[in-house]
Amino acid sequence: MTEMRVQSFFRPTTNSVPAEERLVKDSKIFFGAVLAPLCRPLYPREEVPLVEGRPPVRCFRCRAYISCHARFVDMGRCWVCPFCNMANEVENEYFCNLDARNQRLDRAEKPELSRGSVEYDVGPYPDYALRDEKDAPIPARPLHYLFLLDVSQKAVSSFLPDYVDALMHSLHEMAQQYPQCRVAFITYASTLQFYNVRHPRMPQLIVADVDNPFVPLPFTSLCWLTLGTELDLVDAFLMRLMEYAQDLRETDSVMGAAVHAATLVLAGQHGGHVILCGHKAPHRGIGALKLREQHLLYGTDKEKDLLRPIEGFWRTTATACAKQQISFDLHMFADQYCELVTISQPCHLSNGRVHLFSNYDRETDATKVQAVMNQALLEEAGYAGILRVRCSSGVRVQAYHGHFMSQDSHDMDLAHVQGSSTFFVEFAHEGKLEKTSYAYFQTALLYTTRGGERRVRVHSVRMSVVTTLSGVFEADLEATLMGYIHEAIGNAVNKGLQYARSTAQDRVLKMLVAYRRVCTSNATSSLLMPSRLRLIPLFVLSFMKADALVEGTTVPIDDRVQKLFLLMTIPMHQCVTYLYPTLYAVHHLLSEPTSGVIDPETGHCVLPGWQQLIFDSITTDGVYVLCDEQARIVYLWIGSSVLPEVSLELFGTTNALEVGRTVFFENFGERLKNVLYACLMRDDGMRRFVILHEKDRGEEAFFRQFKEENEGGSMGYDQLLVHLHREVKKSIA
C-alpha cells in the first residue's frame, strides 16, 4: 500500500501542512484529518497486511511504530524515528544490510517498511494486553453479544417479528464467519425476563423489581451460547420468542432496568456489546425518564437544551460501561418523542450506533432492519480499543471529535470500533516548520478483533510543508466539509442551532476573504474561490438545510438528534450524497447508450450524469430520479409532456400518465430498472420508492430537495453567493 492509499484511513484537510499557526488562522481552513482506522477497503490493493510472529518495532523515546518513513543509518544498525529524530538501535534479529540507496535489502518483505498501513498480531506480547483493575493482563477472547429485546404488545404488533427474523438471519451468517462468538438474550416490557436456554423447556424467570433489578440465575453457565456449536439453541429460543411475548401481554417499557441488568451480566468480563431495541422511553423503574416539554423549548433560545442529555442514570451508566469496555447499539422504534438524546448516551461514549425507525413500515423498513443487523454483527469490528494519533515535532493533536470516551487528551478510548467508524482530529502548531522538511503523522489503534485476537493497526503518513497561504488553499473538499460538520455540531449542542448555522456561514465568508487577499494580483470583480474548495459554499448550505441543522421545528427533535449522531460518524464517501441529493435525468437514457447498463467488470450499473439541484433542471417533457438519502426515499418524477417514444422506452407504454396507476415497476424498460435498482438497493437497506407525476400533491417533498433553491424561505445558493460576494468586497474595501 503506497502512502496515497492511506487516505482511506487518514485523510487530511490540506494537501500540505501549513508551516505555522498564522497560516491556519489567516486562511480559516481546518487543520486536521478524517480518521477511519478500520475502513473497509474499496480495492484489493488497499487490504492491510498482517504481521505475525514478531512484536512491533517502536521508538524508545516517543513510542511511535517503525514505518516506511524511517531512515536507516550506521550500516543499518540504527533507525531514525521521523517523529522525534531519535536514533534507535536495531535488534540483532531485526537487522538487515542496506543497499546503495541506504534501503534495507528486505524492505519488500516487511510490510511495515514498504506499506503505509500495517496490522500487527500482538496477542503473544503482554505489553499490549487488556488489563484489569489490578493491572494484571487479561487473555483476549471473542466478543460477547447481549441482546435486550422489547417484547411489549406494541413491539409484537409492529416491529418485533421482522426484528427477530433479521436477527436469526444475521446470527446464522455470523456463526459461519465468527463461530467462536457468544450471544445471550434478555427481554423486557413492564418487567424483566431471563431464560434458561439450556433447559429443554427454556423456562422464563421474571424479575418484577425494576427499581433494583437483579440477575435471578447463573447467567454465565445457563444463558451464554456459542454460535458455532449451539446455534440450534439460539434458533429454538428466537422461534419461541413471539410466543413468550404474546403470553406476557405487557405494555410498558423498563428499558433502564434492562440496561442495568446488562451491566450486571457483563461486569468484570472486560468487553461486551449490547444491542438494545425499544419502542418508547422508560417511564418506570431505574433509569425512568420524565420527558421534557420539548414543544415549549423547540424553536426557542433554549432548544439547545434538547440536544443535551438529562443528567443522572443514563450519563453515569454510559461512563461506567465505557470504562469496562461495554458498548451499546440502540434500535429505537418510537412513534412519539422518546428523549433519544438521553437514552443514546451509552452509544455515544462507547462508539455504538443509534438507529431511529419512526412510524415503522414493514414494507420498506424491514430491509433496513436487516441491513442494520448485518452491519452490527458482520461488519469488521473490534472492542477494547485505544486510538492515538502521533505527530512529528512542531505539530500536536489539539482535539478529537466523534463518539468515544477520553480519559486523557492523547487517546480515544473505544469500547467498540467497526469498519464504518469515522472520527475527526484537529491539529495545532507547537512551533514553526521548515519549508524543506516534512511533517509526519501516525494513527495507531490497539484493539481486540471480534474473533478475539489482539491487534495493532498502524497508518503512517508523510506530508510536505507549505509556507504560503495559496498553498494552504490546496485543500481536500470532503475532509474540509467534515471539519465544518463537526464544528457545527459542537456549536449546535453548546450554543444553539442558529449560532451553528451562522458560524458555519461566517467561516466560509472569512475563508473567501482570505483567499481574495491572496489573489489581489488578479484584478476582478468576480467572487474568487479556491479551485479545490469552490463547492464548499454549496455543501455548507446543503448542510444547513439538512435535517440535523435546518431552521424551524418541522423536523422532530428525536429525528434531529439521530441525524446529528449519524453525521458525527458518517463515512466520508457517503457524506456528499447524504447532504446533496443525486438527481438523474433518465429520459436522456435514449441518447446515452452506455448509461443504465451493467458494467461487466464491476457488476454495477453505469449511472447517468448528475443534474444540478435547481428548478431549471426540470422540464415538463422529462423523467427524473432523485435519491434523498436523509429520508431514504427514491423519487421517480414524470413530467406532463413526456413524448410517447420516451415513455415507451422507459415504461413500456406510450402514455406516461399510466405509470403508477396501471403500469408498474415490472413493466419498466431494462435500463431504467437498472438505474432504479442501483438507487433503491443499498448496503444499508432498500429505499422507499415514490412515483410522482407533475402537479401531484406530493411533489412538494420532491422539490424541497432542490438545495440550491430558496424553498421554504431559506436562502438559495445564488442568494448565498451574492451575499458572500458583497461581504467579501466590503471586507476588502
Residue pairs with C-beta under 8 A, 6 or more apart in sequence:
1 45
1 46
1 47
1 48
1 49
1 115
1 116
1 117
2 115
2 116
3 68
3 116
3 460
3 461
3 462
4 116
5 45
5 46
5 116
5 117
6 116
6 117
6 459
6 460
6 461
8 36
8 39
8 41
8 42
8 46
9 35
9 36
9 37
9 39
9 117
9 443
9 459
10 33
10 34
10 35
10 441
10 443
10 459
10 461
11 33
11 34
11 36
11 476
11 478
11 479
11 572
12 32
12 33
12 441
12 461
12 463
12 476
12 479
13 29
13 30
13 31
13 32
13 33
13 34
13 475
13 476
13 479
13 480
13 482
13 483
14 29
14 31
14 466
14 472
14 474
14 475
14 476
15 463
15 474
15 475
15 476
16 463
16 464
16 465
16 466
16 471
16 472
16 474
17 31
17 395
17 433
17 439
17 463
17 464
17 465
17 466
18 24
18 27
18 31
18 429
18 465
18 466
18 471
18 472
19 432
19 433
19 434
19 435
19 465
19 466
19 467
20 429
20 432
20 433
20 467
21 428
21 429
23 466
23 467
23 468
23 469
23 472
24 31
24 429
24 472
26 469
26 514
27 469
27 472
27 473
27 511
27 514
27 515
28 507
28 510
28 511
28 514
29 472
29 473
29 475
29 480
29 511
30 426
30 479
30 480
30 483
30 484
30 487
31 426
31 427
31 428
32 424
32 425
32 426
32 427
32 479
32 483
33 389
33 424
33 425
33 427
33 441
33 479
34 422
34 423
34 424
34 478
34 479
34 482
34 572
35 387
35 389
35 422
35 423
35 424
35 425
35 443
36 420
36 421
36 422
36 423
36 571
36 572
37 387
37 417
37 421
37 443
37 445
37 457
37 459
38 380
38 381
38 382
38 417
38 418
38 419
38 421
38 445
38 457
39 419
39 571
40 379
40 380
40 419
40 420
41 47
41 48
48 117
48 118
48 119
48 457
49 111
49 115
49 117
49 118
49 119
50 119
50 120
50 121
51 110
51 111
51 112
51 118
51 119
51 120
51 121
52 120
52 121
53 121
54 93
54 94
55 120
55 122
55 125
55 127
56 65
56 66
56 112
56 120
56 122
56 456
56 458
57 65
57 66
57 79
57 91
57 94
57 112
58 64
58 65
58 66
59 65
59 66
59 81
59 83
59 84
59 86
59 88
60 86
60 88
61 81
61 84
61 86
62 81
62 83
62 84
62 86
62 390
64 81
64 82
64 83
64 84
64 390
64 442
65 112
65 442
65 444
65 456
65 458
65 460
66 79
66 112
66 113
67 82
67 112
67 113
67 116
67 442
67 458
67 460
68 112
68 113
68 114
68 115
68 116
68 460
69 82
69 438
69 440
69 460
69 462
70 79
70 80
70 81
70 82
70 113
71 79
71 80
71 82
71 102
72 78
72 79
72 80
72 90
72 98
72 102
72 103
72 104
73 79
73 80
73 87
73 102
74 87
75 97
75 98
76 90
76 95
76 96
76 97
76 98
76 104
77 89
77 90
77 95
78 87
78 88
78 89
78 90
79 87
79 88
79 90
80 86
80 87
80 88
81 87
81 88
82 392
82 438
82 440
82 462
83 390
83 391
83 392
83 393
83 440
83 442
84 392
84 393
85 393
96 104
96 105
96 106
97 104
97 105
98 104
98 105
99 105
104 110
104 113
106 113
107 113
107 114
108 114
111 118
112 118
112 120
112 458
116 459
116 460
116 461
117 457
117 458
117 459
117 460
118 457
118 458
119 455
119 456
119 457
119 458
120 455
120 456
120 457
120 458
121 453
121 454
121 455
122 128
122 446
122 454
122 455
122 456
123 140
123 453
123 454
123 455
126 137
128 446
128 454
128 456
129 137
129 138
129 139
129 140
129 454
130 137
130 138
130 140
130 270
130 271
130 325
130 384
130 448
130 454
131 137
131 138
132 138
132 270
138 270
140 448
140 452
140 453
140 454
141 271
141 452
142 178
142 180
142 181
142 182
142 450
142 451
142 452
143 181
143 271
143 272
143 273
143 381
143 382
143 383
143 448
143 450
143 452
144 181
144 182
144 183
144 184
144 224
144 266
144 269
144 271
144 272
144 273
145 181
145 182
145 183
145 184
145 272
145 273
145 274
145 275
145 377
146 183
146 184
146 185
146 186
146 262
146 265
146 266
146 272
146 273
146 274
146 275
147 167
147 183
147 184
147 185
147 186
147 274
147 275
147 277
148 186
148 187
148 188
148 255
148 258
148 259
148 262
148 274
148 275
148 276
148 277
149 160
149 163
149 164
149 185
149 186
149 187
149 188
149 241
149 277
150 160
150 187
150 188
150 189
150 253
150 255
150 277
150 278
150 279
150 333
151 160
151 187
151 188
151 189
151 193
151 241
151 244
151 245
151 248
151 250
152 189
152 190
152 245
152 250
152 251
152 252
152 253
152 279
153 189
153 249
153 250
153 251
154 251
154 279
154 280
155 163
155 189
155 245
155 277
155 278
155 279
155 333
156 242
156 245
156 246
158 279
158 333
158 360
159 277
159 279
159 333
159 357
159 360
159 362
159 365
159 369
160 241
160 242
160 245
161 242
162 362
162 365
162 366
162 369
163 277
163 331
163 369
164 238
164 241
164 242
165 366
165 370
166 366
166 369
166 370
166 372
166 373
167 238
167 373
168 234
168 235
168 238
169 370
169 373
170 370
170 373
170 374
170 376
170 377
170 378
171 183
171 227
171 231
171 234
171 377
172 231
173 374
173 377
173 378
174 181
174 227
174 377
174 378
175 227
175 228
175 231
177 378
178 227
178 450
178 451
179 226
179 227
179 228
179 229
180 226
180 227
180 228
180 451
180 452
181 226
181 227
181 450
181 451
182 224
182 225
182 226
182 227
183 224
183 225
183 227
183 234
184 219
184 223
184 224
184 225
184 265
185 195
185 197
185 223
185 237
185 241
186 192
186 193
186 194
186 258
186 261
186 262
186 265
187 193
187 195
187 241
187 244
187 245
188 253
188 254
188 255
188 257
188 258
189 245
189 248
189 250
189 251
189 252
189 253
189 254
190 210
190 250
190 251
190 252
190 253
190 254
190 284
191 206
191 207
191 208
191 210
191 248
191 250
191 254
192 206
192 207
192 210
192 213
192 254
192 257
192 258
192 261
193 204
193 205
193 206
193 207
193 244
193 248
194 204
194 205
194 206
194 207
194 215
194 216
194 217
194 219
194 223
195 202
195 203
195 204
195 205
195 223
195 237
196 202
196 203
196 205
196 217
196 222
196 223
197 222
197 223
197 225
197 233
197 234
197 236
197 237
198 222
198 233
199 222
202 236
202 237
202 240
204 244
205 216
205 217
207 213
207 214
207 216
207 257
207 261
210 254
210 256
210 257
210 284
210 285
210 286
211 257
211 285
211 286
212 286
213 257
213 258
213 260
213 261
213 264
213 285
213 286
214 261
214 264
215 261
215 264
215 265
217 223
219 265
223 265
225 231
225 233
225 234
227 234
252 283
252 284
253 278
253 279
253 280
253 281
253 282
253 283
253 284
254 282
254 284
254 285
255 276
255 278
255 281
255 282
255 287
255 343
256 282
256 285
256 286
256 287
256 288
256 289
256 313
256 314
257 282
257 285
257 286
257 287
258 276
259 274
259 276
259 287
259 317
259 328
259 346
260 286
260 287
260 317
262 274
262 276
262 326
263 317
263 320
263 321
263 324
263 326
265 272
266 272
266 274
266 324
266 326
267 324
268 324
270 324
270 325
270 384
271 325
271 326
271 383
271 384
271 415
271 448
272 325
272 326
272 327
272 383
273 326
273 327
273 328
273 329
273 352
273 376
273 383
273 416
274 326
274 327
274 328
274 329
274 346
275 328
275 329
275 331
275 376
276 328
276 329
276 330
276 331
277 330
277 331
277 332
277 333
278 330
278 331
278 332
278 333
278 334
278 338
278 343
279 332
279 333
279 334
279 335
280 334
280 336
280 338
281 289
281 291
281 334
281 337
281 338
281 339
281 342
281 343
282 288
282 289
282 343
283 289
286 313
287 313
287 314
287 317
289 310
289 314
289 339
289 342
289 343
291 337
291 338
291 339
292 305
292 306
292 310
292 339
294 306
294 337
294 557
297 303
297 305
297 306
298 306
298 553
298 557
299 552
299 553
301 496
303 496
303 497
304 492
304 493
304 494
304 495
304 496
304 497
306 341
306 557
306 561
307 341
307 492
307 493
307 560
307 561
307 564
308 341
308 493
309 315
309 341
309 342
309 344
309 345
310 339
310 342
314 342
314 343
314 345
314 346
315 345
317 345
317 346
318 345
318 346
318 348
318 349
318 350
319 349
319 405
321 327
321 328
321 346
321 349
321 350
321 415
322 346
322 349
322 350
322 405
322 413
322 415
323 405
323 407
323 413
324 415
325 383
325 384
325 415
326 350
326 415
327 346
327 347
327 350
327 351
327 352
327 383
327 415
327 416
328 346
328 347
328 350
328 352
329 347
329 352
329 353
329 354
329 355
329 376
330 343
330 344
330 346
330 347
330 352
330 353
330 354
330 355
331 355
331 357
331 369
331 372
332 338
332 340
332 343
332 354
332 355
332 356
332 357
332 558
333 357
333 360
334 340
334 356
334 358
334 558
335 358
335 359
335 360
337 556
337 557
337 558
338 558
339 558
340 354
340 356
340 558
340 561
340 562
341 558
341 561
344 354
344 561
344 565
346 352
347 353
347 354
347 403
347 565
348 403
348 565
349 403
349 404
349 405
349 415
350 403
350 405
350 414
350 415
350 416
351 402
351 403
351 404
351 414
351 415
351 416
351 417
351 421
351 569
352 403
352 416
353 372
353 375
353 376
354 562
354 565
354 566
355 368
355 372
355 562
356 558
356 559
356 562
357 365
357 368
357 369
358 556
358 558
358 559
361 688
364 632
364 686
364 687
364 688
365 685
367 685
367 686
368 632
368 684
368 685
368 686
369 685
370 685
371 682
371 683
371 684
371 685
372 684
372 685
375 418
375 420
375 684
379 418
379 419
379 420
380 418
380 419
380 450
381 416
381 417
381 418
381 419
381 449
381 450
382 416
382 417
382 418
382 447
382 448
382 449
382 450
382 455
383 414
383 415
383 416
383 417
383 447
383 448
383 450
384 415
384 447
384 448
385 413
385 414
385 415
385 416
385 417
385 445
385 446
385 447
385 448
386 411
386 412
386 413
386 414
386 445
386 446
386 447
387 404
387 411
387 412
387 414
387 417
387 423
387 443
387 444
387 445
387 446
388 410
388 411
388 412
388 443
388 444
389 397
389 400
389 425
389 441
389 442
389 443
389 444
390 441
390 442
390 443
390 444
391 397
391 427
391 439
391 440
391 441
392 438
392 439
392 440
392 441
393 430
393 431
394 429
394 430
394 431
394 432
394 433
394 439
395 427
395 428
395 429
395 430
395 433
395 439
395 441
396 427
396 428
396 429
396 430
397 409
397 410
397 425
397 426
397 427
397 428
398 426
398 427
398 428
399 425
399 426
400 406
400 412
400 423
400 424
400 425
400 426
401 423
401 424
401 425
401 426
401 486
401 490
401 568
402 412
402 421
402 422
402 423
402 424
402 486
402 568
402 569
403 421
403 565
403 568
403 569
404 412
404 413
404 414
404 423
405 412
405 413
405 415
406 412
406 413
407 413
412 423
414 421
414 445
414 447
417 445
417 447
420 569
420 571
421 569
422 482
422 569
422 570
422 571
422 572
423 569
424 482
424 483
424 486
426 483
433 439
433 465
434 465
435 465
435 466
435 467
436 465
437 465
438 462
438 463
438 464
438 465
439 462
439 463
439 464
439 465
440 460
440 461
440 462
440 463
441 460
441 461
441 463
442 458
442 459
442 460
442 461
443 458
443 459
444 456
444 457
444 458
445 456
445 457
445 458
446 454
446 455
446 456
447 454
447 455
447 457
448 454
448 455
449 455
466 472
466 474
469 514
469 515
469 517
469 518
470 518
470 519
473 515
473 518
473 530
473 532
473 533
474 530
474 532
475 530
475 532
475 533
476 532
477 532
477 533
477 535
477 536
477 539
478 572
478 575
478 576
479 572
480 533
480 536
481 536
481 539
481 540
481 543
481 575
481 576
481 579
482 572
482 575
484 504
484 507
484 536
484 539
484 540
484 543
485 543
485 567
485 568
485 575
486 568
487 503
487 504
487 507
488 500
488 501
488 503
488 504
488 543
488 549
489 500
489 548
489 564
489 567
489 568
491 499
491 500
491 503
491 504
492 499
492 500
492 548
492 549
492 564
493 564
497 549
497 551
498 551
500 549
501 544
501 549
501 551
504 540
504 543
504 544
505 540
505 544
505 720
508 536
508 537
508 540
508 724
509 724
509 727
509 728
511 530
511 533
511 536
512 527
512 528
512 529
512 537
512 724
512 728
513 727
513 728
513 731
513 732
515 528
515 529
515 530
516 528
516 728
516 731
516 732
517 732
519 528
522 528
525 729
526 725
527 721
527 724
527 725
527 728
529 536
529 537
537 717
537 720
537 721
537 724
538 580
538 707
538 708
538 717
539 576
539 579
539 580
541 707
541 708
541 715
541 717
541 720
542 579
542 580
542 707
543 549
543 579
544 550
544 551
544 714
545 707
545 714
546 563
546 567
546 578
546 579
546 630
547 555
547 559
547 560
547 563
547 630
548 560
548 563
548 564
548 567
550 714
551 714
552 712
555 563
563 630
567 578
570 578
574 629
577 627
577 629
578 629
578 630
579 707
580 613
580 707
581 613
581 626
581 627
581 628
581 629
581 705
581 707
582 610
582 626
582 627
582 679
583 610
583 611
583 612
583 613
583 617
583 624
583 625
583 626
583 627
584 607
584 608
584 609
584 610
584 611
584 624
584 625
584 626
584 675
584 679
585 608
585 611
585 617
585 622
585 623
585 624
586 596
586 608
586 623
586 624
586 625
586 650
586 672
586 675
587 621
587 622
587 623
587 624
587 642
587 646
587 650
588 595
588 608
589 595
589 596
589 608
589 649
589 650
589 669
589 671
589 672
589 675
590 645
590 646
590 649
592 608
594 606
595 606
595 607
595 608
595 671
595 675
596 605
596 606
596 607
596 608
596 670
596 671
596 672
596 674
596 675
597 605
597 606
597 671
597 674
598 604
598 605
598 606
598 674
599 605
599 606
604 678
605 674
605 675
605 677
605 678
607 675
607 678
608 675
611 617
611 624
612 708
613 705
613 706
613 707
613 708
613 709
614 706
614 708
614 709
614 717
615 703
615 706
615 709
617 624
618 624
618 637
618 639
619 639
620 639
620 640
620 641
620 694
621 639
621 641
621 642
621 643
621 646
622 639
622 642
623 636
623 637
623 638
623 639
623 642
623 646
623 650
623 656
624 635
624 636
624 637
625 634
625 635
625 636
625 637
625 675
625 676
625 679
626 634
626 635
626 637
626 702
626 705
627 634
627 679
627 687
628 634
628 635
628 705
631 688
631 701
632 685
632 687
632 688
633 687
633 688
633 689
633 690
633 701
634 676
634 679
634 680
634 687
634 688
634 689
634 690
635 690
635 691
635 692
635 701
635 702
635 705
636 659
636 676
636 689
636 690
636 691
636 692
637 692
637 693
637 694
637 699
637 702
638 656
638 659
638 691
638 692
638 693
638 694
639 656
639 694
640 693
640 694
640 695
642 656
644 654
644 655
645 654
646 656
647 653
647 654
647 655
647 656
647 659
648 654
649 669
650 656
650 668
650 669
650 672
651 658
651 659
651 663
651 667
651 668
651 669
651 672
652 663
652 667
652 668
652 669
653 659
653 663
653 667
656 693
657 693
659 691
659 693
660 691
660 693
665 673
665 676
665 689
668 676
676 689
679 687
680 686
680 687
680 689
690 698
690 702
692 698
692 699
692 702
693 699
703 709
703 711
704 711
704 712
707 717
708 716
708 717
708 718
709 716
709 717
710 716
710 719
715 723
